[in-house]
Amino acid sequence: MDIRTIFDACHFSSEKMQKVNLFATTELFLDVYCLEPGQKQKVHTHDEASKFYVVLEGHGHFHIADETKDVGPGQTVLARAGESHGVENASEERLILLVGMAPPPNHA
Amino acid sequence: MDIRTIFDACHFSSEKMQKVNLFATTELFLDVYCLEPGQKQKVHTHDEASKFYVVLEGHGHFHIADETKDVGPGQTVLARAGESHGVENASEERLILLVGMAPPPNHA
């Protein structure tokens, strides 16, 4: 059975945000993103894929389709196909995100 | 911005497991499933969609492709397209799951 323990998979680097894949199929991927304070995922767009972020720990400063908001633990954020999106850890604590996208980039 | 607070969305019923949709796009859905002790999602199969479960609270007894395992908080389980899958709350505590599927059923 494909089971992953999310926090065990998570690892951080002082160089940049770490993306760790949990699951990948032809229909979706599920990653964990690990951001030290000050690290970010640059704003970008997928024309044909939806992405969601779940904040597991810490606070993220999200940019979705020209809106920006701080999002905290237990909250989830959606970026629809064609909406620009990115996230920055503007806090002083680590940020851990569960991130899913469908379809995955090589199929989008 | 599409933001949902997962535990605020969750609600339980003594009648059956509750599924609450958080996000739905043409590419994916993200739900929260709320199971009282003894409640379950029957084993079923989607031939062309992948589904993942994240245990947010409690313990789930998962059936995936003829394997069964107990999965706890912070763990995630994958059911690939064509794999039978279901979950039962065989514990004495409530079970809360974040569940995503791609593509959603009406597109699969």
Backbone of each chain as ProteinMPNN parsed JSONL, in Angstrom:
{"seq_chain_A": "MDIRTIFDACHFSSEKMQKVNLFATTELFLDVYCLEPGQKQKVHTHDEASKFYVVLEGHGHFHIADETKDVGPGQTVLARAGESHGVENASEERLILLVGMAPPPNHA", "coords_chain_A": {"N_chain_A": [[0.853, -1.203, 0.0], [0.495, 2.234, -0.819], [1.695, 4.4, 1.305], [2.519, 7.389, 2.951], [4.359, 9.172, 5.395], [3.894, 12.36, 6.21], [5.405, 14.42, 7.575], [7.792, 13.093, 8.02], [8.813, 12.931, 5.481], [9.449, 15.49, 4.874], [11.989, 17.896, 4.288], [14.411, 20.483, 4.901], [16.278, 23.184, 3.387], [18.925, 25.544, 3.552], [19.417, 26.823, 1.246], [17.274, 26.922, -0.649], [13.66, 26.711, -1.021], [12.355, 23.474, -0.406], [11.007, 20.893, -2.345], [9.266, 17.968, -1.978], [8.355, 14.997, -3.351], [5.441, 13.119, -2.74], [3.464, 11.418, -3.855], [2.996, 10.369, -7.216], [1.112, 10.196, -10.081], [-0.398, 9.467, -13.292], [-2.483, 11.199, -13.212], [-2.323, 13.073, -11.125], [-0.154, 14.936, -8.831], [1.215, 14.772, -5.514], [2.797, 16.722, -3.241], [5.158, 17.706, -0.655], [6.013, 20.863, 0.508], [8.719, 22.644, 1.813], [9.606, 25.359, 3.563], [12.017, 27.558, 4.655], [12.179, 30.509, 6.766], [11.73, 33.419, 4.785], [12.061, 32.132, 2.359], [10.693, 31.255, -0.9], [8.161, 30.292, -3.319], [8.221, 31.181, -6.587], [5.926, 33.34, -8.283], [3.833, 31.908, -10.683], [2.188, 30.336, -13.509], [-0.117, 27.783, -14.454], [-1.592, 26.786, -17.32], [-3.47, 24.795, -17.73], [-3.949, 23.317, -15.443], [-5.105, 22.606, -12.104], [-4.166, 23.66, -8.858], [-3.716, 22.977, -5.389], [-3.001, 24.188, -2.097], [-2.241, 23.152, 1.173], [-1.909, 24.397, 4.352], [0.175, 23.084, 6.64], [1.891, 23.614, 8.725], [3.015, 26.601, 10.243], [2.917, 29.844, 8.569], [1.805, 31.074, 5.469], [2.396, 33.47, 2.912], [0.341, 34.089, 0.477], [-0.002, 34.417, -3.045], [-2.462, 34.653, -5.302], [-3.805, 34.847, -8.41], [-3.431, 37.692, -8.543], [-4.333, 38.529, -6.059], [-3.324, 38.858, -2.634], [-2.741, 37.05, 0.366], [-2.448, 36.147, 3.844], [-2.14, 32.904, 5.063], [-2.99, 30.32, 7.278], [-2.31, 27.495, 9.565], [-4.177, 24.527, 8.88], [-5.702, 25.579, 6.924], [-6.708, 25.803, 3.471], [-5.869, 26.544, 0.092], [-6.794, 27.477, -3.171], [-5.585, 27.396, -6.515], [-6.812, 28.011, -9.537], [-6.814, 26.642, -12.903], [-4.905, 28.616, -15.041], [-4.731, 30.739, -13.29], [-2.451, 32.92, -11.814], [0.024, 32.032, -9.384], [1.711, 31.754, -6.222], [3.892, 31.488, -3.334], [5.127, 32.789, -0.282], [7.289, 32.489, 2.48], [6.925, 34.62, 4.77], [7.223, 34.796, 7.41], [8.707, 34.194, 10.691], [9.011, 31.615, 11.297], [9.29, 28.141, 10.353], [7.694, 26.933, 7.361], [5.364, 24.585, 6.303], [3.897, 22.919, 3.669], [1.304, 21.068, 2.139], [0.917, 20.06, -1.121], [-0.97, 19.774, -4.01], [-1.474, 18.878, -7.43], [-3.3, 18.783, -10.473], [-3.95, 18.166, -13.886], [-0.649, 16.573, -13.578], [2.451, 18.387, -14.341], [3.755, 17.386, -16.682], [1.71, 16.355, -18.049], [-0.007, 18.389, -18.427]], "CA_chain_A": [[0.0, 0.0, 0.0], [1.262, 3.481, -0.903], [1.457, 5.252, 2.482], [3.658, 8.25, 3.295], [4.234, 10.002, 6.592], [4.232, 13.641, 5.578], [6.49, 15.153, 8.246], [9.037, 12.334, 7.825], [9.301, 13.202, 4.127], [9.824, 16.907, 4.797], [13.319, 18.358, 4.693], [14.667, 21.899, 4.639], [17.62, 23.576, 2.967], [19.129, 26.993, 3.671], [19.583, 27.378, -0.111], [15.983, 27.261, -1.254], [12.51, 25.886, -0.696], [12.457, 22.084, -0.826], [9.787, 20.192, -2.773], [9.457, 16.524, -1.869], [7.178, 14.315, -3.895], [4.855, 12.019, -1.965], [2.824, 10.517, -4.817], [2.866, 10.873, -8.591], [0.411, 9.306, -11.011], [-0.642, 10.209, -14.53], [-3.598, 12.143, -13.007], [-2.045, 14.094, -10.109], [0.953, 14.708, -7.901], [1.071, 15.301, -4.167], [4.133, 17.075, -2.75], [5.261, 18.549, 0.531], [6.949, 21.969, 0.312], [9.323, 22.997, 3.105], [10.185, 26.692, 3.365], [12.598, 28.312, 5.762], [11.789, 31.923, 6.704], [12.287, 34.186, 3.668], [12.054, 31.381, 1.093], [9.43, 31.371, -1.629], [7.907, 29.745, -4.652], [7.917, 32.333, -7.442], [4.61, 33.37, -8.918], [3.826, 31.3, -12.018], [0.838, 29.955, -13.947], [-0.318, 26.595, -15.287], [-2.794, 27.114, -18.079], [-4.464, 23.715, -17.806], [-3.94, 22.491, -14.232], [-5.488, 23.181, -10.811], [-3.254, 23.346, -7.748], [-4.136, 23.421, -4.056], [-2.015, 24.196, -1.021], [-2.769, 23.021, 2.535], [-0.887, 24.804, 5.319], [0.272, 22.105, 7.732], [2.614, 24.232, 9.85], [3.5, 27.931, 9.907], [2.033, 30.75, 7.847], [2.266, 31.402, 4.122], [1.865, 34.67, 2.27], [-0.029, 33.562, -0.839], [-0.405, 35.256, -4.169], [-3.288, 33.883, -6.246], [-4.552, 35.699, -9.346], [-3.279, 39.109, -8.179], [-4.681, 38.79, -4.66], [-2.361, 38.296, -1.683], [-3.312, 36.832, 1.693], [-1.747, 35.255, 4.763], [-2.932, 31.703, 5.299], [-2.382, 29.622, 8.407], [-2.491, 26.054, 9.725], [-5.529, 23.998, 8.74], [-6.396, 26.242, 5.819], [-6.318, 25.361, 2.139], [-5.972, 27.607, -0.907], [-6.884, 26.924, -4.529], [-5.226, 28.157, -7.72], [-7.438, 27.376, -10.694], [-6.076, 26.694, -14.169], [-4.785, 29.948, -15.607], [-4.523, 31.759, -12.244], [-1.075, 33.011, -11.321], [0.084, 31.624, -7.969], [3.018, 31.603, -5.587], [3.795, 31.591, -1.873], [6.364, 33.195, 0.389], [7.318, 32.391, 3.941], [7.289, 35.95, 5.266], [7.21, 34.702, 8.873], [10.006, 33.83, 11.275], [8.951, 30.172, 11.589], [9.249, 27.298, 9.162], [6.393, 26.751, 6.705], [5.221, 23.272, 5.662], [2.694, 22.903, 2.834], [0.945, 19.928, 1.305], [0.568, 20.686, -2.395], [-1.403, 18.83, -5.038], [-1.786, 19.468, -8.724], [-3.873, 17.867, -11.453], [-3.012, 17.057, -14.076], [0.738, 16.956, -13.305], [2.97, 19.276, -15.386], [4.095, 16.724, -17.95], [0.461, 16.004, -18.724], [-0.857, 19.587, -18.51]], "C_chain_A": [[0.882, 1.243, 0.0], [0.876, 4.395, 0.252], [2.707, 6.096, 2.707], [3.332, 9.014, 4.572], [4.796, 11.373, 6.241], [5.428, 14.327, 6.245], [7.823, 14.404, 8.151], [9.66, 12.649, 6.471], [9.902, 14.597, 4.015], [11.297, 17.126, 5.121], [13.566, 19.767, 4.17], [16.087, 22.098, 4.128], [17.743, 25.08, 3.121], [19.224, 27.626, 2.285], [18.276, 27.808, -0.747], [14.889, 26.333, -0.729], [12.705, 24.459, -1.209], [11.073, 21.544, -1.179], [10.08, 18.704, -2.697], [8.194, 15.847, -2.398], [6.739, 13.181, -2.981], [4.271, 10.964, -2.899], [2.833, 11.172, -6.197], [2.176, 9.809, -9.423], [0.237, 10.075, -12.312], [-1.702, 11.286, -14.331], [-3.265, 13.293, -12.053], [-0.659, 13.884, -9.516], [0.591, 15.292, -6.555], [2.482, 15.488, -3.604], [4.026, 17.652, -1.352], [6.334, 19.594, 0.231], [7.416, 22.427, 1.694], [10.096, 24.292, 2.935], [10.731, 27.265, 4.666], [12.092, 29.759, 5.672], [12.488, 32.635, 5.544], [12.266, 33.449, 2.337], [10.689, 31.465, 0.413], [9.387, 30.512, -2.877], [7.479, 30.934, -5.508], [6.534, 32.21, -8.051], [4.723, 32.833, -10.346], [2.403, 30.843, -12.323], [0.894, 28.632, -14.696], [-1.646, 26.783, -16.013], [-3.881, 26.048, -17.973], [-4.495, 22.832, -16.569], [-4.423, 23.29, -13.032], [-4.482, 22.755, -9.76], [-3.893, 23.794, -6.439], [-2.96, 23.322, -3.101], [-2.77, 23.996, 0.293], [-1.642, 23.435, 3.48], [-0.912, 23.83, 6.492], [0.925, 22.718, 8.964], [3.127, 25.58, 9.403], [2.454, 28.744, 9.154], [2.645, 31.098, 6.503], [1.62, 32.681, 3.634], [1.613, 34.294, 0.811], [-0.398, 34.662, -1.812], [-1.195, 34.348, -5.104], [-4.054, 34.891, -7.107], [-4.596, 37.161, -8.886], [-3.852, 39.494, -6.83], [-3.565, 38.234, -3.784], [-3.026, 38.181, -0.318], [-2.413, 35.943, 2.528], [-2.673, 34.107, 5.13], [-2.207, 30.851, 6.342], [-2.747, 28.153, 8.495], [-3.952, 25.621, 9.611], [-6.328, 24.664, 7.639], [-5.851, 25.743, 4.489], [-6.695, 26.424, 1.115], [-5.962, 26.961, -2.29], [-6.356, 27.909, -5.564], [-5.815, 27.401, -8.903], [-6.545, 27.491, -11.925], [-6.075, 28.122, -14.692], [-4.598, 31.053, -14.586], [-3.052, 31.756, -11.815], [-1.061, 32.678, -9.837], [1.522, 31.48, -7.507], [2.837, 31.794, -4.102], [5.163, 31.957, -1.311], [6.22, 32.949, 1.885], [7.85, 33.704, 4.486], [7.328, 35.962, 6.794], [8.615, 34.369, 9.388], [10.047, 32.358, 11.68], [8.968, 29.413, 10.278], [7.815, 27.141, 8.656], [6.386, 25.384, 6.011], [3.863, 23.221, 4.967], [2.529, 21.541, 2.181], [0.396, 20.519, 0.005], [0.186, 19.614, -3.412], [-1.708, 19.554, -6.329], [-2.315, 18.388, -9.665], [-4.256, 18.647, -12.705], [-1.593, 17.504, -13.785], [1.348, 17.636, -14.526], [3.231, 18.574, -16.722], [2.859, 16.262, -18.719], [-0.416, 17.236, -18.966], [-0.753, 20.242, -19.885]], "O_chain_A": [[1.882, 1.31, 0.715], [-0.143, 5.084, 0.193], [3.824, 5.582, 2.659], [2.199, 9.44, 4.797], [5.994, 11.535, 6.008], [6.354, 14.764, 5.563], [8.88, 15.033, 8.197], [10.882, 12.636, 6.325], [10.756, 14.851, 3.167], [11.799, 16.602, 6.116], [13.015, 20.183, 3.151], [16.98, 21.294, 4.398], [16.792, 25.816, 2.858], [19.123, 28.847, 2.161], [18.166, 28.899, -1.308], [15.159, 25.317, -0.088], [13.171, 24.264, -2.332], [10.11, 21.707, -0.431], [11.046, 18.232, -3.295], [7.091, 16.118, -1.921], [7.556, 12.39, -2.51], [4.545, 9.773, -2.757], [2.692, 12.389, -6.316], [2.61, 8.658, -9.461], [0.68, 11.218, -12.419], [-1.83, 12.187, -15.16], [-3.854, 14.369, -12.156], [-0.059, 12.82, -9.665], [-0.238, 16.196, -6.461], [3.256, 14.536, -3.505], [2.944, 18.04, -0.911], [7.423, 19.263, -0.238], [6.616, 22.576, 2.618], [11.118, 24.329, 2.249], [10.004, 27.434, 5.644], [11.626, 30.184, 4.615], [13.693, 32.474, 5.345], [12.435, 34.071, 1.288], [9.67, 31.713, 1.057], [10.408, 30.075, -3.409], [6.498, 31.612, -5.199], [6.042, 31.11, -8.3], [5.592, 33.247, -11.113], [1.516, 30.958, -11.477], [1.818, 28.379, -15.469], [-2.694, 26.922, -15.383], [-5.068, 26.348, -18.106], [-5.009, 21.714, -16.624], [-4.187, 24.495, -12.941], [-4.002, 21.621, -9.771], [-4.528, 24.847, -6.375], [-2.058, 22.501, -3.266], [-3.822, 24.601, 0.502], [-0.543, 22.884, 3.414], [-1.889, 23.758, 7.237], [0.57, 22.393, 10.097], [3.629, 25.702, 8.286], [1.276, 28.389, 9.107], [3.839, 31.38, 6.4], [0.449, 32.946, 3.905], [2.545, 34.193, 0.013], [-1.005, 35.674, -1.462], [-0.652, 33.381, -5.639], [-4.847, 35.683, -6.598], [-5.659, 37.781, -8.847], [-3.86, 40.675, -6.483], [-2.927, 37.247, -4.149], [-3.764, 39.068, 0.111], [-1.701, 35.09, 1.997], [-3.839, 34.313, 5.464], [-0.989, 30.684, 6.297], [-3.416, 27.62, 7.61], [-4.847, 26.258, 10.168], [-7.502, 24.35, 7.441], [-4.699, 25.319, 4.387], [-7.706, 27.112, 1.255], [-5.213, 26.018, -2.543], [-6.642, 29.105, -5.5], [-5.379, 26.298, -9.232], [-5.641, 28.325, -11.981], [-7.124, 28.761, -14.775], [-4.332, 32.195, -14.962], [-2.49, 30.708, -11.496], [-2.004, 32.993, -9.112], [2.418, 31.136, -8.278], [1.771, 32.208, -3.645], [6.201, 31.504, -1.793], [5.162, 33.177, 2.471], [9.057, 33.886, 4.645], [7.452, 37.024, 7.402], [9.572, 34.277, 8.62], [10.994, 31.909, 12.325], [8.692, 29.977, 9.219], [6.856, 27.207, 9.425], [7.287, 25.068, 5.233], [2.822, 23.447, 5.585], [3.5, 20.936, 1.727], [-0.486, 21.378, 0.032], [0.936, 18.665, -3.641], [-2.146, 20.704, -6.322], [-1.852, 17.248, -9.659], [-4.848, 19.719, -12.582], [-1.336, 18.707, -13.744], [0.83, 17.489, -15.633], [2.946, 19.135, -17.78], [2.944, 15.839, -19.871], [-1.448, 17.143, -19.63], [-1.398, 21.26, -20.134]]}, "seq_chain_B": "MDIRTIFDACHFSSEKMQKVNLFATTELFLDVYCLEPGQKQKVHTHDEASKFYVVLEGHGHFHIADETKDVGPGQTVLARAGESHGVENASEERLILLVGMAPPPNHA", "coords_chain_B": {"N_chain_B": [[-9.983, 35.314, -3.146], [-9.748, 31.795, -3.125], [-10.112, 30.298, -0.25], [-10.251, 27.868, 2.293], [-11.141, 26.864, 5.573], [-10.32, 23.979, 6.993], [-11.221, 22.413, 9.251], [-13.399, 23.906, 10.065], [-15.177, 23.45, 8.025], [-15.853, 20.85, 8.341], [-18.349, 18.485, 9.241], [-20.342, 16.256, 11.216], [-22.479, 13.33, 11.119], [-24.839, 11.226, 12.716], [-25.98, 9.411, 11.094], [-24.53, 8.719, 8.703], [-21.238, 8.679, 7.175], [-19.945, 11.908, 6.5], [-19.374, 13.832, 3.63], [-17.751, 16.674, 2.656], [-17.453, 19.161, 0.335], [-14.571, 20.997, -0.496], [-13.119, 22.258, -2.573], [-13.784, 22.378, -6.066], [-12.905, 21.723, -9.324], [-12.543, 21.534, -12.911], [-10.453, 19.795, -13.056], [-9.876, 18.534, -10.619], [-11.117, 17.417, -7.362], [-11.371, 18.505, -3.932], [-12.065, 17.271, -0.858], [-13.453, 17.1, 2.497], [-13.757, 14.381, 4.645], [-15.844, 13.123, 7.156], [-16.012, 11.001, 9.743], [-17.851, 9.257, 12.055], [-17.213, 6.966, 14.801], [-17.288, 3.637, 13.614], [-18.431, 4.253, 11.17], [-18.212, 4.199, 7.518], [-16.607, 4.403, 4.273], [-17.646, 2.706, 1.551], [-15.927, 0.075, -0.184], [-14.761, 0.741, -3.401], [-14.164, 1.462, -6.903], [-12.381, 3.571, -9.153], [-11.92, 3.731, -12.482], [-10.359, 5.457, -13.974], [-9.257, 7.455, -12.416], [-7.141, 8.962, -9.932], [-6.957, 8.828, -6.383], [-6.318, 10.403, -3.269], [-5.907, 10.118, 0.276], [-5.633, 11.992, 3.242], [-4.898, 11.627, 6.564], [-6.194, 13.574, 8.98], [-7.129, 13.679, 11.548], [-7.59, 11.25, 14.053], [-7.891, 7.684, 13.344], [-7.779, 5.645, 10.482], [-9.029, 2.703, 8.962], [-7.827, 1.368, 6.256], [-8.622, 0.117, 3.02], [-6.984, -0.806, 0.249], [-6.678, -1.835, -2.967], [-6.947, -4.603, -2.238], [-5.27, -4.786, -0.027], [-5.131, -4.179, 3.495], [-4.812, -1.639, 5.936], [-4.052, 0.141, 8.967], [-4.083, 3.6, 9.339], [-2.694, 6.632, 10.423], [-2.719, 9.979, 11.987], [-1.29, 12.585, 10.023], [-0.43, 10.998, 8.023], [-0.556, 9.856, 4.613], [-2.383, 8.289, 1.986], [-2.501, 6.512, -1.048], [-4.707, 5.763, -3.729], [-4.488, 4.329, -6.712], [-5.579, 4.779, -10.142], [-7.997, 2.407, -10.982], [-7.513, 0.824, -8.772], [-9.129, -0.803, -6.142], [-10.736, 0.804, -3.379], [-11.348, 1.955, -0.028], [-12.508, 3.051, 3.213], [-12.666, 2.65, 6.73], [-13.856, 3.744, 9.856], [-12.693, 2.259, 12.385], [-12.131, 2.798, 14.922], [-12.527, 4.279, 18.236], [-12.723, 6.943, 18.223], [-13.447, 10.062, 16.551], [-12.936, 10.387, 12.995], [-11.159, 12.272, 10.687], [-10.666, 13.138, 7.408], [-8.767, 14.411, 4.708], [-9.471, 14.518, 1.347], [-8.616, 13.968, -1.958], [-9.263, 13.92, -5.474], [-8.491, 13.153, -8.859], [-8.967, 12.85, -12.35], [-12.067, 14.595, -11.43], [-15.16, 12.772, -10.685], [-17.195, 13.171, -12.676], [-15.718, 13.741, -14.828], [-14.116, 11.624, -15.195]], "CA_chain_B": [[-9.116, 34.126, -3.119], [-10.445, 30.598, -2.639], [-9.485, 29.774, 0.975], [-11.179, 27.174, 3.177], [-10.604, 26.374, 6.841], [-10.776, 22.596, 6.85], [-12.011, 21.926, 10.393], [-14.667, 24.643, 10.086], [-16.052, 22.855, 7.016], [-16.181, 19.48, 8.755], [-19.461, 18.201, 10.143], [-20.6, 14.834, 11.429], [-23.862, 12.902, 11.264], [-24.936, 9.872, 13.274], [-26.528, 8.532, 10.051], [-23.478, 8.182, 7.83], [-20.071, 9.509, 6.898], [-20.216, 13.141, 5.785], [-18.392, 14.347, 2.668], [-17.955, 18.11, 2.435], [-16.539, 19.624, -0.701], [-13.82, 22.23, -0.256], [-12.865, 22.847, -3.889], [-14.065, 21.536, -7.226], [-12.58, 22.316, -10.621], [-12.669, 20.489, -13.928], [-9.303, 18.887, -12.98], [-9.767, 17.828, -9.34], [-11.873, 17.919, -6.214], [-10.781, 18.328, -2.616], [-13.161, 17.116, 0.095], [-13.141, 16.597, 3.831], [-14.657, 13.303, 5.052], [-15.983, 13.151, 8.618], [-16.555, 9.683, 10.08], [-18.029, 8.837, 13.443], [-16.802, 5.572, 14.994], [-18.138, 2.64, 12.963], [-18.859, 4.65, 9.813], [-17.221, 3.844, 6.501], [-16.805, 4.568, 2.839], [-17.582, 1.359, 0.966], [-14.873, -0.176, -1.167], [-15.198, 0.971, -4.777], [-13.026, 1.648, -7.815], [-12.499, 4.495, -10.29], [-10.999, 3.168, -13.473], [-9.483, 6.436, -14.628], [-8.918, 8.569, -11.529], [-6.346, 8.722, -8.725], [-7.485, 9.457, -5.166], [-5.469, 10.293, -2.071], [-6.494, 10.428, 1.58], [-4.712, 12.447, 4.285], [-5.537, 11.525, 7.887], [-5.987, 14.807, 9.743], [-7.437, 13.412, 12.972], [-8.097, 9.901, 14.249], [-7.235, 6.58, 12.646], [-8.621, 4.999, 9.485], [-8.68, 1.353, 8.53], [-7.919, 1.519, 4.799], [-8.549, -0.996, 2.084], [-6.53, -0.337, -1.073], [-6.221, -2.932, -3.841], [-6.91, -5.861, -1.491], [-4.492, -4.705, 1.208], [-5.77, -3.35, 4.518], [-3.868, -1.112, 6.919], [-4.449, 1.272, 9.807], [-3.305, 4.786, 8.993], [-2.944, 7.627, 11.47], [-2.558, 11.406, 11.702], [-0.074, 13.0, 9.326], [-0.088, 10.044, 6.967], [-1.358, 9.949, 3.402], [-2.553, 7.0, 1.317], [-2.868, 6.687, -2.451], [-5.39, 4.734, -4.518], [-4.266, 4.618, -8.13], [-6.681, 4.436, -11.048], [-8.226, 0.981, -11.111], [-7.346, 0.118, -7.496], [-10.274, -0.71, -5.238], [-10.355, 1.566, -2.184], [-12.38, 2.316, 0.921], [-11.953, 3.327, 4.542], [-13.6, 2.48, 7.842], [-13.422, 4.218, 11.173], [-12.822, 1.125, 13.302], [-11.658, 3.258, 16.232], [-13.574, 4.846, 19.091], [-12.64, 8.394, 18.102], [-13.809, 10.563, 15.23], [-11.914, 10.334, 11.948], [-11.276, 13.366, 9.72], [-9.789, 12.884, 6.263], [-8.747, 15.273, 3.535], [-9.52, 13.573, 0.231], [-8.565, 14.589, -3.271], [-9.35, 13.0, -6.6], [-8.293, 13.753, -10.184], [-9.974, 13.911, -12.513], [-13.288, 14.352, -10.645], [-15.931, 11.671, -11.255], [-17.951, 13.502, -13.893], [-14.76, 13.862, -15.928], [-13.26, 10.418, -15.256]], "C_chain_B": [[-9.888, 32.96, -2.517], [-9.673, 29.996, -1.467], [-10.557, 29.065, 1.782], [-10.448, 26.765, 4.46], [-11.183, 24.98, 7.051], [-11.666, 22.163, 8.017], [-13.338, 22.68, 10.533], [-15.677, 24.013, 9.122], [-16.598, 21.506, 7.471], [-17.463, 19.417, 9.57], [-19.796, 16.716, 10.102], [-22.097, 14.574, 11.46], [-23.863, 11.495, 11.839], [-25.429, 8.892, 12.205], [-25.472, 7.889, 9.17], [-22.32, 9.164, 7.738], [-20.469, 10.753, 6.119], [-19.052, 13.504, 4.876], [-18.713, 15.808, 2.445], [-16.956, 18.57, 1.388], [-15.876, 20.938, -0.298], [-13.597, 22.981, -1.572], [-13.271, 21.863, -4.975], [-13.725, 22.312, -8.486], [-12.803, 21.222, -11.668], [-11.55, 19.455, -13.793], [-9.267, 18.046, -11.707], [-10.898, 18.23, -8.407], [-11.065, 17.685, -4.954], [-11.935, 18.352, -1.615], [-12.593, 16.915, 1.497], [-14.21, 15.56, 4.168], [-14.64, 13.241, 6.577], [-16.71, 11.885, 9.052], [-16.645, 9.495, 11.592], [-17.51, 7.398, 13.582], [-17.801, 4.626, 14.343], [-18.56, 2.999, 11.557], [-17.764, 4.329, 8.787], [-17.607, 4.344, 5.119], [-16.61, 3.178, 2.232], [-16.472, 1.25, -0.069], [-15.45, -0.03, -2.584], [-13.965, 1.278, -5.621], [-13.368, 2.723, -8.843], [-11.461, 4.063, -11.323], [-9.988, 4.171, -14.002], [-9.11, 7.611, -13.739], [-8.047, 8.09, -10.368], [-6.986, 9.457, -7.556], [-6.446, 9.34, -4.061], [-6.277, 10.691, -0.846], [-5.371, 10.933, 2.492], [-5.456, 12.343, 5.611], [-5.183, 12.777, 8.686], [-6.187, 14.561, 11.231], [-8.011, 12.007, 13.07], [-7.312, 8.87, 13.45], [-8.228, 5.925, 11.695], [-8.096, 3.609, 9.17], [-8.911, 1.319, 7.021], [-7.827, 0.189, 4.076], [-8.127, -0.391, 0.75], [-6.031, -1.562, -1.836], [-5.976, -4.222, -3.053], [-5.926, -5.918, -0.331], [-5.3, -3.894, 2.209], [-4.71, -2.912, 5.518], [-4.501, 0.005, 7.721], [-3.501, 2.427, 9.55], [-3.697, 5.901, 9.95], [-2.617, 9.048, 11.05], [-1.219, 11.726, 11.03], [0.365, 12.031, 8.252], [-1.043, 10.204, 5.789], [-1.275, 8.639, 2.625], [-3.029, 7.269, -0.105], [-3.645, 5.487, -2.972], [-5.238, 5.122, -5.981], [-5.486, 4.232, -8.947], [-6.793, 2.922, -11.163], [-8.036, 0.186, -9.826], [-8.601, 0.294, -6.636], [-9.821, 0.013, -3.965], [-11.575, 1.89, -1.339], [-11.731, 2.517, 2.273], [-13.049, 3.173, 5.586], [-13.007, 3.105, 9.1], [-13.699, 3.109, 12.185], [-12.376, 1.507, 14.71], [-12.832, 3.773, 17.063], [-13.549, 6.368, 19.1], [-13.106, 8.801, 16.712], [-12.62, 10.519, 14.264], [-12.186, 11.463, 10.955], [-10.212, 13.176, 8.646], [-9.894, 14.015, 5.254], [-8.601, 14.351, 2.332], [-9.524, 14.332, -1.092], [-8.655, 13.546, -4.368], [-9.183, 13.771, -7.905], [-8.291, 12.656, -11.234], [-11.211, 13.592, -11.67], [-14.22, 13.403, -11.393], [-16.643, 11.997, -12.565], [-17.031, 13.701, -15.097], [-13.95, 12.583, -16.12], [-13.778, 9.44, -16.313]], "O_chain_B": [[-10.595, 33.119, -1.522], [-8.698, 29.271, -1.665], [-11.657, 29.593, 1.946], [-9.282, 26.372, 4.424], [-12.385, 24.821, 7.261], [-12.744, 21.609, 7.801], [-14.301, 22.133, 11.071], [-16.883, 24.039, 9.371], [-17.668, 21.077, 7.04], [-17.648, 20.21, 10.493], [-19.571, 16.026, 9.108], [-22.889, 15.461, 11.779], [-23.01, 10.674, 11.505], [-25.315, 7.679, 12.381], [-25.501, 6.685, 8.915], [-22.415, 10.316, 8.164], [-21.251, 10.662, 5.173], [-17.893, 13.487, 5.292], [-19.839, 16.144, 2.08], [-15.75, 18.386, 1.547], [-16.534, 21.864, 0.177], [-13.854, 24.181, -1.668], [-13.116, 20.653, -4.813], [-14.205, 23.428, -8.687], [-13.207, 20.109, -11.331], [-11.66, 18.358, -14.341], [-8.69, 16.958, -11.705], [-11.56, 19.246, -8.619], [-10.203, 16.808, -4.895], [-12.684, 19.326, -1.535], [-11.415, 16.603, 1.667], [-15.405, 15.808, 4.007], [-13.584, 13.296, 7.208], [-17.894, 11.716, 8.76], [-15.645, 9.567, 12.305], [-17.382, 6.691, 12.582], [-19.011, 4.788, 14.497], [-19.008, 2.126, 10.813], [-16.584, 4.205, 9.117], [-18.765, 4.659, 4.842], [-15.555, 2.56, 2.38], [-16.13, 2.224, -0.74], [-16.488, -0.604, -2.909], [-12.852, 1.346, -5.101], [-14.492, 2.786, -9.342], [-10.263, 4.041, -11.042], [-8.895, 3.797, -14.428], [-8.691, 8.655, -14.239], [-8.194, 6.967, -9.886], [-7.495, 10.567, -7.711], [-5.777, 8.315, -3.929], [-7.207, 11.494, -0.926], [-4.281, 10.362, 2.508], [-6.536, 12.914, 5.76], [-4.021, 13.006, 9.023], [-5.507, 15.153, 12.068], [-8.838, 11.619, 12.245], [-6.221, 9.144, 12.949], [-9.379, 5.681, 12.058], [-6.889, 3.372, 9.12], [-10.051, 1.25, 6.563], [-7.082, -0.715, 4.452], [-8.838, 0.443, 0.19], [-5.092, -2.236, -1.413], [-4.927, -4.852, -3.188], [-5.757, -6.969, 0.287], [-6.071, -3.017, 1.819], [-3.833, -3.687, 5.901], [-5.37, 0.726, 7.232], [-2.281, 2.262, 9.542], [-4.875, 6.094, 10.251], [-2.278, 9.297, 9.893], [-0.17, 11.211, 11.416], [1.414, 12.215, 7.636], [-2.186, 10.63, 5.95], [-0.24, 7.972, 2.608], [-3.859, 8.148, -0.335], [-3.294, 4.339, -2.698], [-5.795, 6.124, -6.429], [-6.326, 3.453, -8.497], [-5.801, 2.237, -11.41], [-8.36, -1.001, -9.784], [-9.071, 1.414, -6.433], [-8.682, -0.139, -3.525], [-12.679, 2.073, -1.85], [-10.558, 2.199, 2.466], [-14.206, 3.521, 5.352], [-11.809, 3.001, 9.361], [-14.783, 3.027, 12.763], [-12.255, 0.649, 15.584], [-13.985, 3.706, 16.637], [-14.257, 7.007, 19.878], [-13.153, 7.975, 15.8], [-11.462, 10.602, 14.672], [-13.298, 11.598, 10.445], [-9.021, 13.069, 8.938], [-10.985, 14.515, 4.981], [-7.712, 13.5, 2.3], [-10.342, 15.227, -1.307], [-8.179, 12.422, -4.209], [-9.667, 14.895, -8.042], [-7.664, 11.618, -11.025], [-11.391, 12.452, -11.242], [-14.089, 13.242, -12.607], [-16.681, 11.162, -13.469], [-17.49, 13.815, -16.234], [-13.19, 12.462, -17.08], [-13.193, 8.374, -16.508]]}, "name": "protein", "num_of_chains": 2, "seq": "MDIRTIFDACHFSSEKMQKVNLFATTELFLDVYCLEPGQKQKVHTHDEASKFYVVLEGHGHFHIADETKDVGPGQTVLARAGESHGVENASEERLILLVGMAPPPNHAMDIRTIFDACHFSSEKMQKVNLFATTELFLDVYCLEPGQKQKVHTHDEASKFYVVLEGHGHFHIADETKDVGPGQTVLARAGESHGVENASEERLILLVGMAPPPNHA"}
